[in-house]
């Protein structure tokens, strides 16, 4: 799982996301959303209206 600092650094960038299951996705990061409540987790909104949760992301490479 990546840090919130890494997630924030991706805003407005083209990124390559590696998921915890080994899948990879090349996309554009549109927004970082912090957790609003204790039972939630931070996420990234990316192209095609996808939301990527912090726990799903193994790593991010800025392209």
ZATIVEX-751940 format. One record per residue: z, x, y of N, C-alpha, C in turn; residue number from 1; residue in three letters. Coordinates in Angstrom, 2 decimals. Layout:
BEGIN
    n_up  n_east n_north   ca_up ca_east ca_north    c_up  c_east c_north  nr rest
       Z       X       Y       Z       X        Y       Z       X       Y NUM  ALA
...
This chain:
BEGIN
    n_up  n_east n_north   ca_up ca_east ca_north    c_up  c_east c_north  nr rest
    0.00    0.85   -1.18    0.00    0.00     0.00    0.00    0.90    1.24   1  UNK
   -0.76    0.51    2.23   -0.88    1.31     3.45    0.17    0.90    4.47   2  UNK
    0.33    1.73    5.49    1.30    1.44     6.55    0.69    0.52    7.60   3  UNK
    1.56   -0.12    8.37    1.08   -0.98     9.45    0.41   -0.13   10.53   4  UNK
    0.84    1.11   10.70    0.20    2.01    11.67   -1.26    2.24   11.31   5  UNK
   -1.54    2.47   10.02   -2.91    2.64     9.56   -3.72    1.38    9.80   6  UNK
   -3.11    0.23    9.58   -3.79   -1.04     9.80   -4.14   -1.23   11.27   7  UNK
   -3.22   -0.90   12.16   -3.45   -1.05    13.59   -4.56   -0.13   14.09   8  UNK
   -4.68    1.05   13.49   -5.70    2.02    13.90   -7.11    1.57   13.57   9  UNK
   -7.26    0.55   12.75   -8.57    0.08    12.31   -9.20   -0.96   13.24  10  UNK
   -8.45   -1.47   14.17   -8.94   -2.56    15.02  -10.22   -2.12   15.75  11  UNK
  -11.27   -2.93   15.60  -12.54   -2.67    16.26  -13.41   -1.63   15.57  12  UNK
  -13.01   -1.18   14.40  -13.74   -0.13    13.68  -14.44   -0.67   12.45  13  UNK
  -15.51    0.02   12.05  -16.11   -0.21    10.74  -15.27    0.55    9.74  14  UNK
  -14.91   -0.10    8.66  -13.97    0.50     7.71  -14.45    0.32    6.27  15  UNK
  -13.94    1.19    5.41  -14.11    1.06     3.96  -12.73    0.86    3.38  16  UNK
  -12.52   -0.32    2.80  -11.21   -0.70     2.27  -11.22   -0.49    0.76  17  UNK
  -10.19    0.16    0.25   -9.97    0.28    -1.20   -8.78   -0.60   -1.54  18  UNK
   -9.00   -1.53   -2.46   -7.95   -2.46    -2.85   -7.13   -1.90   -4.02  19  UNK
   -5.98   -2.47   -4.24   -5.09   -2.01    -5.30   -5.71   -2.16   -6.69  20  UNK
   -6.68   -3.06   -6.84   -7.35   -3.23    -8.14   -8.56   -2.31   -8.30  21  UNK
   -8.82   -1.45   -7.30   -9.93   -0.50    -7.38  -11.21   -0.95   -6.70  22  UNK
  -11.31   -2.22   -6.37  -12.49   -2.73    -5.67  -12.57   -2.10   -4.28  23  UNK
  -13.81   -2.03   -3.73  -14.00   -1.47    -2.39  -14.83   -2.44   -1.56  24  UNK
  -14.60   -2.44   -0.24  -15.31   -3.33     0.67  -15.59   -2.59    1.96  25  UNK
  -16.86   -2.57    2.35  -17.25   -2.01     3.65  -17.37   -3.19    4.62  26  UNK
  -16.64   -3.12    5.74  -16.58   -4.26     6.64  -16.20   -3.80    8.05  27  UNK
  -16.05   -4.74    8.96  -15.63   -4.46    10.34  -14.27   -5.14   10.57  28  UNK
  -13.30   -4.37   11.07  -11.97   -4.91    11.33  -11.95   -5.56   12.71  29  UNK
  -11.64   -6.83   12.75  -11.63   -7.57    14.00  -10.25   -7.68   14.62  30  UNK
   -9.20   -7.79   13.78   -7.88   -8.04    14.34   -6.78   -7.66   13.35  31  UNK
   -5.68   -7.16   13.88   -4.46   -6.92    13.10   -3.49   -8.04   13.43  32  UNK
   -2.88   -8.63   12.42   -1.91   -9.71    12.63   -0.59   -9.28   11.99  33  UNK
    0.44   -9.15   12.83    1.75   -8.75    12.31    2.42   -9.94   11.63  34  UNK
    3.41   -9.65   10.81    4.10  -10.75    10.14    4.94  -11.52   11.16  35  UNK
    4.87  -12.83   11.08    5.59  -13.67    12.02    7.01  -13.99   11.53  36  UNK
    7.15  -14.04   10.22    8.45  -14.34     9.62    8.72  -13.35    8.49  37  UNK
    9.95  -13.28    8.08   10.35  -12.29     7.07    9.63  -12.47    5.73  38  UNK
    9.27  -13.68    5.36    8.62  -13.92     4.08    7.10  -13.77    4.13  39  UNK
    6.55  -13.34    5.26    5.12  -13.12     5.41    4.84  -11.62    5.38  40  UNK
    3.55  -11.25    5.39    3.20   -9.84     5.44    2.05   -9.63    6.43  41  UNK
    1.94   -8.42    6.98    0.86   -8.14     7.93   -0.51   -8.26    7.26  42  UNK
   -1.53   -8.53    8.07   -2.89   -8.65     7.53   -3.92   -8.21    8.54  43  UNK
   -5.11   -7.94    8.04   -6.26   -7.63     8.87   -7.26   -8.77    8.74  44  UNK
   -7.81   -9.19    9.87   -8.95  -10.11     9.83  -10.19   -9.24    9.96  45  UNK
  -11.13   -9.45    9.03  -12.36   -8.66     9.01  -13.56   -9.59    9.04  46  UNK
  -14.75   -9.01    9.04  -15.99   -9.79     9.07  -16.00  -10.87    8.00  47  UNK
  -16.80  -11.89    8.25  -16.97  -13.03     7.33  -15.69  -13.83    7.14  48  UNK
  -14.82  -13.83    8.15  -13.59  -14.62     8.14  -12.68  -14.33    6.95  49  UNK
  -12.60  -13.06    6.56  -11.70  -12.66     5.48  -10.38  -12.17    6.05  50  UNK
   -9.29  -12.47    5.35   -7.97  -11.96     5.69   -7.53  -11.05    4.56  51  UNK
   -7.18   -9.80    4.90   -6.76   -8.82     3.91   -5.28   -8.54    4.12  52  UNK
   -4.46   -8.86    3.12   -3.02   -8.64     3.22   -2.66   -7.20    2.91  53  UNK
   -1.61   -6.71    3.55   -1.19   -5.33     3.40   -0.97   -4.96    1.93  54  UNK
   -0.38   -5.83    1.16   -0.08   -5.53    -0.24   -1.33   -5.40   -1.12  55  UNK
   -2.47   -5.90   -0.64   -3.73   -5.82    -1.38   -4.46   -4.50   -1.14  56  UNK
   -4.09   -3.80   -0.07   -4.86   -2.63     0.38   -4.22   -1.34   -0.09  57  UNK
   -4.99   -0.55   -0.84   -4.53    0.77    -1.30   -4.81    1.83   -0.24  58  UNK
   -5.99    1.71    0.42   -6.35    2.69     1.44   -7.45    2.18    2.34  59  UNK
   -7.56    2.80    3.51   -8.61    2.44     4.48   -9.21    3.72    5.02  60  UNK
  -10.53    3.77    5.05  -11.26    4.89     5.65  -12.05    4.34    6.83  61  UNK
  -11.87    4.94    8.01  -12.64    4.55     9.18  -13.99    5.24    9.10  62  UNK
  -15.06    4.46    9.20  -16.41    5.00     9.07  -16.99    5.44   10.40  63  UNK
